[in-house]
Amino acid sequence: MIAGHVYYFLEDVYPRMTGRRPLKTPSFIKALFADDNVVVAQPPNAGIGAGARFGAVGLDPQAQ
């Protein structure tokens, strides 16, 4: 539990106070992961309101 509090302080609180980050990701870890931008395809009809309208039958007062 103490380690978690120390990590939180050094990762979040201390950088806000001083503008410096004492904890940095080691270069060998960064080398394992690509720095390239990742493009994620969005499936069709994935916007808000897409999909089935459950329980919406007969609820529209204009439909009568």
N, C-alpha and C positions, 0 to 999 in steps of 0.2 A: 504494500500500500504506500509506503514511503517512496519507493521508486517511481510510482505513478505520479505522485505529487511533485517530485523533483522534475520529472520529465515535462509535466504540464507547465511548471514554472519556467523552465529553460526553453521550452518550445513556443509558448504563447505569451506569458506575462513579461519575461525579461526582454524579448525583442521589442515589445511595445514601449517599454520604458527607455531603452537605450538605442534602439535601431540596429542592434547587432544580434546575430543568431549564433550562439555558441555550439549548437548541435547541427552538424551538416551531414548529409548523406554521403557515405564513403564512395569514392570514385569507382571501386570495383562493383558496387551495387548498381550505380548509374550505368555502367557499361553493360550490365545484363539486360537492361531494358532500352528499347529504341526511343530516340528523341523525336522521331518522325510524327507528324500529325496523323491522327487516326480518324478516318471517315467512317461514320456509322450510318448505314442506310436505314431510313425510316420506312416502316411498312406502310402500304397504302391504307387510307382511312384511319390513320392513327391519331388524328386530331381530336379535339374536344368534341364530345357528342357523338363520336363514331360508335357504331355497334347497335345492338338491339335496344329497343325502348321497352323495357319490362314494365308491365302494368300501365302503359300509356294508352291502351285502347279505351275509347269512350271518355277520356278525360278532357278533350279539347271542346270547349263550349262553342266554337265557331263551326264545328263539324256537323252540327245538328241541322 
